[in-house]
Amino acid sequence: MFMKRNRLIALSSAALLTLTMAGSALPAFAAAPAKSDLQIFSWWTGVASSKALRSLITIYEHQYKGSTVTNDAVAGGAGSNAKAVLAGRMEAGNPPGTFQVHAGGGSLLSWVQAGDMKPLNALYKSEGWYKVFPRSLLNLMTFNGKIYGVPVDMQRANVLWYNPTIFRKYHLTAPKTFPQFFHDAAVLKSHGITPLELANHGNWEATLLFSDVLLGTVGPVKYDQLLTGHASWNIPGVKAAANTFVRMLSYANKDYTALHWQQADQAVAQGKAAMNVMGDWAQGYFSTALHLKPGVGFGWAATPQTHGVFGAVSDVFGLPAKLKNDTPTINFLKVLGSKEGQDTFNPLKGTFSPRLDSNMAKYNAYSRSAMMSYKRDRLVLIIGQGAVNPGFTNNFNNAMEIFVSNHNVNNFVSAIVSAAQANPLS
């Protein structure tokens, strides 16, 4: 119980600290109208994500006549604002009907260990979901044999985006290895082009880039061992990844702390930079906001040395333990996990359905390629995207903020080791 309480405190503290560091006041949370059957809590406030969520709500309200939904979304901080508000509500024993969280041993596990979530095994059995979601994904939501989340989307985090026009002009191909990346970067820099456009306004983007570099350096087996506490962060591969990361920064734009991830993607799309590493929510931005055609307006590849591995980021919703009435939430989860619901939601959001029976014809060329990788490749989690407990993630992001400024590899590795000791990963 002591460990469970510590993880809950870490979750709340990490969310609140992140919010404070971002300079934001805690958003007010309006109570749902009395007539509302269900509150949905998320950080989906963008145009595409809001439209996608509305489509799910429409299906739910059509299937369950007379039901109504309050969509309570909190913007900003790449979800940190929403997580802070949610932490306050959960500690007060006033949970929303269901809420967004990432699959993995991060916030989802923390809520489970705090006793704030109910298992969903019976729902999976009644809906036949054991057959349509791969075991590799179910494992990311299963603790002590019990499943605590329903995935609504799948996103890939180890993607290198590039400008096809620039690459053709200089006879380059998407780099598959770090030596090839640095060769391409040198060619691009010699022609006055920024090789790598980095954004780090939210302080999670550089962590994502480093996660991909680490994965490509140590490989998926050792990477998983690091994230699950079965390997020491003192191993040589971590330092090697940090050195590679610093070298990459020498080919990056200097104003990364001022940029949001969309701005970095836009620079690549406009030909102001050649490459960017970001999750495949970027392709939703390329396709819906910039109206670019996959393979023409933007190109993609797995980040260097991660071919055959899928960096998984999945948004899931669960069943809070302290609800007065479970029925509306369970009904909504049925819609959320359904083939109809997912194949309506994901094309609008720019993500893809994690169901194995999803209709691939509904998705664009990029999403179809990502779906193939998801079905055949090894899944790993990403630091800062639900992989590990919030205390470690918060400390890691703090260390990264310093590291991108001073490039001190030894101090960075030491800070990560300390973070793992203070926030056990196993």
C-alpha positions in Angstrom: 0.0 0.0 0.0 2.9 2.3 0.7 4.3 1.8 -2.8 0.8 2.4 -4.3 0.4 5.6 -2.4 3.9 6.8 -3.5 3.1 6.2 -7.1 -0.2 8.1 -6.8 1.7 11.0 -5.2 4.3 10.9 -7.9 1.6 11.0 -10.5 -0.2 14.0 -9.0 3.1 15.8 -8.2 4.5 15.2 -11.7 1.4 16.5 -13.4 1.2 19.6 -11.2 4.9 20.3 -11.4 4.8 20.1 -15.2 1.8 22.4 -15.3 3.6 24.9 -13.0 6.7 24.8 -15.1 4.6 25.5 -18.2 3.5 28.7 -16.5 -0.2 27.8 -16.7 -2.9 28.2 -14.1 -4.8 25.1 -13.2 -7.8 25.0 -15.5 -11.3 25.2 -13.9 -13.3 22.0 -14.3 -17.0 22.6 -14.9 -19.4 20.1 -13.4 -21.4 18.1 -15.9 -25.1 19.1 -16.4 -27.5 17.0 -14.5 -29.0 15.6 -17.7 -25.6 14.3 -18.9 -25.2 10.5 -18.6 -21.5 10.4 -19.2 -18.4 12.7 -18.8 -15.5 12.1 -21.1 -12.2 13.6 -20.0 -9.3 14.1 -22.4 -6.7 16.6 -23.8 -8.1 16.4 -27.3 -8.9 20.0 -28.2 -7.3 20.2 -31.7 -9.4 20.4 -34.8 -8.8 16.9 -36.0 -8.9 15.2 -32.6 -12.0 17.1 -31.5 -13.8 16.1 -34.7 -12.8 12.5 -34.3 -14.0 12.3 -30.7 -17.3 13.9 -31.7 -17.8 11.1 -34.2 -17.5 8.5 -31.4 -20.0 10.4 -29.3 -22.4 10.6 -32.2 -22.2 6.8 -32.6 -22.7 6.3 -28.9 -25.8 8.6 -28.7 -27.3 6.9 -31.8 -26.8 3.4 -30.4 -28.0 4.3 -26.9 -31.0 6.5 -27.5 -31.6 9.2 -25.0 -28.1 9.1 -23.7 -26.0 12.3 -23.6 -22.4 13.1 -23.2 -20.4 15.9 -21.7 -17.0 16.3 -23.5 -14.7 17.8 -20.9 -11.4 18.4 -22.6 -8.5 20.4 -21.1 -6.0 22.0 -23.6 -2.3 22.6 -23.4 0.9 21.1 -22.2 0.7 18.0 -24.4 -1.7 16.5 -21.9 0.0 17.7 -18.8 -2.7 20.2 -17.9 -5.4 17.6 -18.3 -3.4 15.1 -16.2 -3.1 17.7 -13.4 -6.8 18.3 -13.3 -7.6 14.6 -13.4 -5.2 14.0 -10.5 -7.1 16.4 -8.4 -10.5 14.9 -9.3 -9.3 11.3 -8.7 -7.8 12.2 -5.3 -11.1 13.9 -4.4 -13.1 10.7 -5.3 -14.8 12.5 -8.1 -13.7 10.7 -11.3 -15.1 11.5 -14.7 -17.0 8.7 -16.5 -13.9 7.7 -18.4 -10.7 9.4 -19.3 -7.8 9.4 -21.8 -4.5 7.8 -20.7 -1.6 6.1 -22.5 -1.2 2.4 -22.5 1.8 1.2 -20.5 3.4 1.2 -17.1 3.0 5.0 -16.7 -0.1 6.8 -15.5 -2.4 3.9 -16.3 -0.5 1.6 -13.9 -0.4 4.3 -11.3 -4.2 4.6 -11.3 -4.5 0.8 -11.1 -2.1 0.5 -8.2 -3.9 3.3 -6.4 -7.1 1.2 -6.6 -8.9 3.8 -8.9 -9.6 1.5 -11.8 -11.8 -1.6 -12.4 -10.6 -4.5 -14.6 -12.3 -5.0 -18.0 -11.7 -8.7 -18.7 -15.5 -9.5 -18.7 -16.0 -6.7 -21.3 -13.2 -8.1 -23.5 -14.8 -11.5 -23.4 -18.3 -10.4 -24.1 -17.2 -8.1 -27.0 -14.8 -10.7 -28.5 -11.9 -8.3 -28.2 -9.3 -11.0 -27.2 -9.4 -12.0 -30.9 -9.2 -8.6 -32.5 -6.5 -6.9 -30.5 -3.0 -8.4 -30.6 -1.5 -9.9 -27.4 1.4 -7.5 -27.7 -0.9 -4.6 -27.2 -3.0 -6.2 -24.5 0.1 -6.8 -22.5 0.6 -3.1 -22.3 -2.7 -2.7 -20.4 -2.6 -5.9 -18.4 -1.4 -6.0 -14.8 -1.6 -9.2 -12.7 -3.7 -10.8 -15.3 -6.3 -8.1 -15.5 -6.9 -5.6 -18.4 -7.6 -2.0 -17.5 -8.0 -0.1 -20.7 -9.7 -0.1 -24.1 -7.4 1.2 -26.9 -9.0 3.6 -29.4 -6.0 4.4 -31.6 -2.4 3.4 -32.4 0.4 5.8 -33.1 4.0 5.2 -34.0 6.7 7.3 -32.3 9.8 6.2 -34.1 9.3 8.0 -37.4 11.7 10.2 -39.3 9.8 12.6 -41.6 11.6 14.2 -44.5 11.1 16.5 -47.4 11.1 14.4 -50.6 11.9 17.3 -52.9 15.0 18.2 -50.9 16.1 14.5 -50.8 15.7 14.0 -54.5 17.6 17.3 -55.3 20.7 16.1 -53.4 20.3 12.4 -54.3 19.7 11.3 -50.7 17.6 8.5 -49.3 16.0 8.3 -45.9 18.8 7.3 -43.5 18.6 3.8 -42.1 21.6 4.0 -39.8 23.3 6.8 -37.7 26.4 6.9 -40.0 24.0 7.5 -43.0 22.1 10.1 -41.0 25.3 12.1 -40.3 26.4 11.7 -43.9 23.1 13.1 -45.2 23.2 15.8 -42.5 26.7 17.0 -43.7 25.5 17.1 -47.3 22.4 19.1 -46.4 24.3 21.5 -44.1 26.9 22.2 -46.9 24.0 23.4 -49.1 22.7 25.8 -46.4 19.8 23.5 -45.4 18.9 22.8 -41.8 19.3 19.0 -41.6 17.1 18.3 -38.5 14.3 20.5 -37.3 13.7 20.1 -33.6 10.9 21.4 -31.4 11.1 21.3 -27.6 8.7 23.9 -26.4 6.8 21.3 -24.4 10.0 19.6 -23.1 8.7 16.2 -24.2 9.8 16.4 -27.8 13.5 16.0 -27.1 12.8 13.1 -24.8 10.9 11.4 -27.7 13.9 12.0 -30.0 16.3 10.6 -27.4 14.1 7.6 -26.8 14.3 6.8 -30.5 18.1 7.3 -30.5 18.4 5.0 -27.5 16.2 2.4 -29.1 18.4 2.4 -32.2 21.6 2.3 -30.2 20.9 -0.5 -27.7 18.2 -2.5 -29.6 14.7 -3.4 -28.5 15.7 -6.1 -26.0 18.0 -4.0 -24.0 15.7 -1.0 -24.4 12.8 -2.9 -22.9 15.1 -4.0 -20.0 16.0 -0.4 -19.3 12.4 0.7 -19.2 11.3 -2.2 -17.0 14.1 -1.9 -14.5 15.9 -5.0 -15.6 19.0 -3.2 -16.8 21.0 -0.4 -15.3 21.0 3.0 -16.9 24.8 3.0 -16.4 25.4 0.6 -19.3 27.7 1.9 -22.1 24.8 2.0 -24.6 23.0 4.8 -22.7 26.1 7.0 -22.9 26.7 6.1 -26.5 23.1 7.2 -27.3 23.6 10.4 -25.4 26.7 11.2 -27.5 24.8 10.4 -30.7 22.0 12.7 -29.6 24.4 15.6 -28.9 26.0 15.1 -32.3 22.5 15.3 -33.9 21.8 18.5 -32.1 24.8 20.0 -33.9 22.8 19.6 -37.1 19.6 21.0 -35.7 18.0 24.5 -35.6 19.0 26.6 -32.6 15.6 28.0 -31.8 14.1 24.6 -30.8 13.0 25.7 -27.3 10.6 28.2 -28.9 9.0 25.8 -31.3 5.9 23.6 -31.0 6.1 20.3 -32.8 3.7 21.5 -35.5 6.1 24.3 -36.3 9.0 21.9 -36.7 6.9 19.8 -39.1 5.8 22.8 -41.0 9.5 23.8 -41.5 10.1 20.4 -43.1 7.0 20.6 -45.3 8.0 24.1 -46.5 11.5 23.0 -47.4 13.1 25.2 -44.7 14.5 22.0 -43.1 15.0 18.5 -44.4 14.1 16.1 -41.5 12.2 15.9 -38.3 11.7 13.1 -35.8 8.1 13.0 -34.3 5.3 10.6 -33.7 2.9 9.9 -36.5 0.4 12.5 -35.2 2.6 14.6 -37.4 1.1 12.9 -40.5 -2.3 14.0 -39.3 -1.0 17.5 -39.3 0.7 17.1 -42.7 -2.5 15.6 -44.2 -5.3 17.6 -42.6 -3.8 21.0 -41.8 -1.3 21.3 -44.6 -3.3 19.2 -47.1 -0.2 17.3 -48.2 -0.2 14.0 -50.0 1.7 11.1 -48.3 4.8 10.3 -50.3 4.6 13.5 -52.3 4.4 16.4 -49.8 6.1 14.4 -47.1 8.1 11.2 -46.8 8.8 8.9 -43.8 10.9 6.1 -42.6 11.7 4.4 -39.3 14.2 6.4 -37.2 17.8 5.2 -37.8 18.5 1.6 -36.7 14.9 0.9 -35.6 13.6 -0.9 -38.7 11.5 -3.8 -37.6 10.5 -2.1 -34.3 7.3 -0.2 -33.7 7.4 2.5 -31.0 3.8 2.3 -29.8 1.8 5.1 -28.3 -1.9 4.2 -27.8 -4.6 6.3 -26.2 -6.8 4.1 -24.0 -9.9 4.7 -21.8 -10.9 2.7 -18.8 -13.5 2.2 -16.0 -12.9 4.4 -12.9 -13.6 2.4 -9.7 -15.6 5.1 -7.8 -18.4 5.7 -10.3 -22.0 5.7 -9.0 -23.2 4.1 -12.2 -20.9 2.0 -14.5 -23.4 1.4 -17.3 -22.9 4.6 -19.4 -19.1 4.1 -19.3 -19.3 0.5 -20.2 -21.6 1.3 -23.1 -19.2 4.0 -24.3 -16.3 1.7 -24.1 -18.1 -0.8 -26.3 -18.5 1.9 -28.9 -14.9 3.0 -28.5 -13.5 -0.5 -29.0 -15.8 -1.4 -31.9 -14.7 -1.7 -35.5 -17.3 0.9 -36.5 -16.1 3.3 -33.8 -12.4 2.9 -34.5 -12.7 3.1 -38.3 -14.7 6.3 -38.0 -12.6 7.9 -35.3 -9.0 7.2 -36.6 -9.2 8.4 -40.2 -10.4 11.8 -38.8 -7.7 12.0 -36.2 -4.9 10.9 -38.5 -4.2 7.8 -36.4 -5.1 4.2 -37.1 -7.1 1.5 -35.5 -5.2 -1.1 -33.4 -7.8 -3.7 -34.3 -6.4 -6.5 -36.5 -9.7 -6.6 -38.5 -9.7 -2.8 -39.3 -10.7 -1.7 -42.8 -7.3 -0.6 -44.3 -9.1 1.0 -47.3 -10.3 3.8 -45.0 -6.7 4.9 -44.3 -4.1 6.8 -46.4 -0.8 5.5 -47.7 1.2 6.4 -44.6 -1.3 4.9 -42.1 -1.5 1.7 -44.2 2.3 1.3 -44.0 2.3 2.0 -40.2 -0.5 -0.6 -39.8 1.6 -3.2 -41.5 4.6 -2.5 -39.2 2.3 -2.6 -36.2 1.0 -6.1 -37.2 4.4 -7.6 -37.9 7.0 -5.8 -35.8 8.0 -5.8 -32.2 6.2 -3.2 -30.1 8.1 -1.1 -27.6 7.0 1.9 -25.5 8.4 5.4 -25.5 9.7 7.4 -22.5 7.2 10.2 -21.9 4.4 8.5 -23.8 3.1 6.1 -21.2 6.0 3.8 -20.9 7.1 4.3 -17.3 5.9 5.7 -14.0 5.3 9.5 -13.9 7.9 10.2 -11.3 10.7 8.8 -13.5 9.3 10.5 -16.6 9.1 13.9 -14.9 12.7 13.6 -13.6 13.9 12.4 -17.1 12.3 15.4 -18.8 13.9 17.7 -16.3 17.3 16.1 -17.0 16.7 16.4 -20.7 15.9 20.1 -20.4 19.3 20.7 -18.9 21.0 18.3 -21.3 19.8 20.0 -24.5 21.4 23.2 -23.2 24.7 22.1 -21.7 25.3 18.8 -23.7 27.0 17.3 -20.6 26.7 13.6 -21.3 28.1 12.4 -17.9 25.8 14.6 -15.9 22.8 13.6 -18.0 23.4 9.9 -17.5 24.0 10.4 -13.8 20.7 12.2 -13.5 18.9 9.3 -15.3 20.5 6.8 -13.0 19.4 8.8 -10.0 15.9 9.1 -11.4 15.6 5.4 -11.8 16.8 4.8 -8.2 14.3 7.3 -6.9 11.5 6.0 -9.0 11.9 2.2 -9.4 10.8 0.9 -12.9 10.1 -2.7 -11.9 
